[in-house]
Amino acid sequence: MHIPLPPMLNLAGVLFREADIVAVHPSLRRIALGDDCEIAYDRLILATGSELRPLPAPGIKEHSFNIDTYAAALALDEHLTGLGRTSAASGSDTLVIIGAGFTGVELATEIRSRLVVLWGRERAAAGRVILVEIADVIGPDLGANPRPHIEAALRAQGVDVRLGARVTRVEPGAVWLGNGERIETRTTIVTAGLRASGLAQVMSEATLDKLGRLHVDSMLRVKGVTHLYAAGDIAHAHVDGEHVAPMSCQHAILMGKVAGHNAARDLLGLTPLPYRQPDYVTCLDLGPKDALFTEGWERQVRHTGVEGKNLKRLINTEWIYPPQSDRAALFEAVRIDLRRSDIDD
């Protein structure tokens, strides 16, 4: 999905500027941009998300695809479209997906539906989809409860799985694994290795976690840096007394709301709002007619099959997008209930 920002931002009276950030100077409260311009700020919110970090295998940067950005997804789609215009050759109808986490599992179980459109039903059905995971289990971060359903979905979609396998080299026509196996393929897709936006690295006053995220307090203020907030994948934020927010849209949305409110409340001398999000759900696409919906940090399975798929479609096509043309609806969407008992004005 690709949603234009200006219509929504215009409704809110927000000035939008597209630019590269060269440096952030918290002590001066200034941002240096790539066009030799600086912007002064009173409060700064970093919400620049995450990115794929380079994996160490030789050739992976030059000879692989990903779906981490809209442009990257388009590039992969154009590549697959080109393969569909040629006759099936050695490795051309084999797709290797590196990483069996959330994104890798979704891509592996859904990619054949796209291949039907690009290659035709018969060729898409005959193609090979191989999912490579360095851990010994599918979805190591997804927990044990949903794993049987995920494994069944991978089998149903004809996905070959290589567990405990490390990619050691990627070539234009092959992928090499640590056990010496050579897989002929012209399509290697990386879904593993997320890290916080590199912008966090320039914050010398701040401390980072192992994923490069900025440590924040319960109000989403960056620890050790004044007048600075962080939200979404760039923030290491506790959702309760035990768990840290994973890199997900459901957490980024609420963190964005809280950080925005707190920056404004800070300027107005009002009490900041604590960020808390103890409720946690996951909704995982698992093929044309299947998805898995879980609740809680133990990921108790609540919905599967068509029921889960309908929920996933609502999330992906409606719920995660803000109103584009209704100012009142836009501000209602970002409202935070100030009647909560943990907020005292």
N, C-alpha and C positions, 0 to 999 in steps of 0.2 A: 504494500500500500504506500502511496505517496500523496501526502496531504499538504497543500500549500499553506504556509503560515500567515501571510499578510492579511487575508480576510478576517481571521480571528483576532490578530493583533490590532488591526485597525478598529475593530469593535471596542477593544479595551483601551484605546488611546495609547498604545505602546509603540514607540519608535523602534523600527527594525533596521539593523545595519548588518550587512554581510561583509565580514572581514576576517583575516587571519590574525590571531593573537600571538605576538612575538614574546611578550613578557608581561608579568603582573608585578607591580611594586606596592605591596601592602603598606609599607611605611609611609609612602607618598600618596597612597590611595589613587593610583593611576594605572591605566592599562596601556601598553604600547601595542599599536597595530602595525600590520605589515606595510601599510602605505605611508610610513613615517609620520603617523598621527598618534596622538595620545588622547585618552578619555579619562577625565577625572570622575570619581564616584564618591558617594557618601556611604553606601553599602553595596557589597558585591555578592552575587550568588553565582557559584559555579555549578552548572548543570550540563556539562559537556559529555556525559555518558561514558561509554566504554568502547574498546576497540580490540581487534584480534592482535595478540602479540605474536611475533615471528616464531615458528617452531624451529628447532635446531637442525632438522634434516636438510642436507644439501639439495638444492634444486626446488625446494618447496615454494620459495617466493616466486621463482621464475615460471613454474610449470603447474601452478594450482589455482583454483578458483575459491571463492567464498560467497556467502550471502549475508555478510555483516552490514552492508549498506545497500541502498536502493541501486546505486550505480553498479556495485559488484553483482547484485542479483541480475541486473540487465545483461551484464557481460556474460554471465553463465548461460542465461537464456539464449543469447545470440550464438554462443558457442554450440549449444545443443541443437539449435535450429540449423546451423551449418552442417553438423554431423548428419542431420536428418535428410539433407539434400544430396548426400553421397551414399554410395552403396556400402553395405556393412563390410568393414575390413577388420583386421586383427586389432582388438582392443577398442574399437570405436564405439561398440555397444556395451561397454563395461564402464560403470561409474563406481569410483572408490570414494567413500566418505570417511574422513578422519575425525573421530570423536563420537562416542555414543552417549553424549549427554542430551539435554533437552532438545537443542537445535538439531543435532545429528540424527536422533531418533525420528523427529518430525520430518526432516528432509528425506530420510531413507524410506519412510512409509508413505510419503506423499509424492515422491518424484515421478513414479510411474504414471500417475494421472497426467502430469505435464508432458511426459514422453508420448503418451497416446495422442495428444494434440499435435506435437511436433513431428513424430515419427510414424504415426499410425498405430492401430491397436496391435497388430500382429508383431511388428518389430519391437514395440515397447514391451510386450509380454515376454519376448525372447531375450531381451537385454538383461544384463547382470547388474545387480546393485550389491556392493560389498561394503559393509560397515566395519571399520577398524577401530578398536578401543584398546588403550594401553592397560586399563584395569582388567581384573578377572571377571567382572560382571557388567551387564548392561546398565547404563544410567547409574553410576556409582553415587552420584549426588542426589538421585531421585528416591532413594530409600528402598527397602525390601518389599513393602506392601504392594506397590503397583507393578513390581517387576514381572510377575507371572503374566499379567495381561499385556505388558509391553512386549515380552518375548513371543507371546502368541500372535500379536499383531505383526511383528517382524516376519514370523514364519508365514503368516497369511499373505503378506505382500511379497513373498519370495526373496527376502533379503538374506544374503550370506553374511555371517558374522564371524569376525576374527577377534577373539578376546585375548588379553595378555600379549598383544602384538604392538610392537613399536615400529613406526615408519622410519627407515634409515636413509632413504634416498628417493627423490622424485625426479623422473625423467620425462621428456615430452611424450613418450609412449609407454611408460611403465612406472610402477611403484614397487619399491623393494622393502621387505619387512625384515625385522631383526633375526628371524629364523632362517633367512636365506630365500624365502619365497619371493618370486617375481610375478607381479600381477600386470598383465598387459592392459593398459587403459590409456585413453586420450583425455580422460576427465577425472581429475582429482579435486575433491572439494574439502576444504578445511573448515570444521565447525568448532574446533577445540582451541583453548588458550585465550580466554577473555582476560583483559586487564583494564584498569581505569584509564580514562583519557590521559594522554601525555601531559595535559596542562597541569595536572597535579604535581608533576615532577619539578615544575619551576617554583613551587612554593617552598622555599628553603626553610622557612620558619615552622612548617607543619611536619607532622609525622605521618607516615604512610603505612598501610598494612601490606601483606604479601601480594595482594592484587593491585597495589598502587593506589588504593583509595585513601582519601583524607579522613583522618579520625575527627569525628564531630561529637559535640555534647548532645544532651537530650533536646536542646532547642535547635539543633543542626548548625550551630556555630562551629567553625573550624577551630580545633584546639590549638592554642599558641599563636593565633593570628586574629587581630581585632578587626571588626567590621566586615568579616567574611563568613559567608554561609555556603554550604554545599548540599546538593540534593541529587538523588538518583544514583546511577552506577558509579559516580565518582566519590560517593560518600560511604564511609564505614560507620553505619548508624545502627544502634541497638533498637530493635522493635519492642523489646520487653526486657526483663532482667536477665535473660539467658541468650536470646538469639540475635544474630546480626542480619540485617536485611540482605537477601540475595539480590543479584542483579536481575531485576524483573520490572515490567511495566507497572504491576499493581503497587509495588513499593515506590517507584519513581513518581507516580502520579500524586500520592499523598505527601511524599517528601517535598515535592515541588510546591504544593499548596502551603505546607507548614513553613517552608523556607521563605516563600513570598510574603506570607502574613507576618512572619517574625522580622524580616527586614523592614517592613513598613511600620510595625509596632515599635521596633527599636527606635526609629526616627521620631515617632510620636511620643516616646516616653511611656509606652504601655507595657504591661507584663507579657513576655513572650509565651508562646504556646509550646508545650512539650510534644515531641513526636513519639507516638505510641501506635503500634500496629500489630497487636498480638494475634489477630486472625490471619490465617494463611491458607491459600488454596493454590492448586496447580491445575491447569487444563492443557492436556497434551494431545496434539493431533496424532492419529495413528492410522491414517488411510482414508479413502474416499467416504467410508460410512462408519468410521469409528473414531472415538476420542475418549480420553480418560480424565475424569474430574475427581480430584482428591481434596480433602479438608484436613487442616492441622499440620503440625510439623512432623507428625508420624505418617502423614499422607494416607489417611484412611480413604479407601475407594468409595465414592458415593454415586458416580454416574459413569456408565460406559456405553459403547455402541452408539446408536442414533441419538439417544438422549444426550450423551456427552458431546456428540458432534454438533448438535443444535446449539448447545451452550458455547462451544468454541467459536462457531460462526458469529454468534452475537458479540462475543468479546472482540474478535478480529475485525468485524465490519462495522460495529456500532459503538460499543461501550468505551473503547479506549480513545475515541476521538472527541474533542471538544466541539461545542456548537460553532458553526461557521457563519451564521447570518442573524442570530438573535442575541442582542446584547444582554437582555435580562436572563436568558437561559445560560449564557456564558458565565455571568457572575454567580448564578445559582450553582453552576457546576463546580466552581472553585470555592464556594462558601465552606467555612468550617464552623461547626456548631459551638458557639461560645458559652453555651449553657452547661458544657461538660463540667463535672464536679472537680476535675483536676486543674481547672483554670480559674484563677482568682484575679479579677481586675480591681 
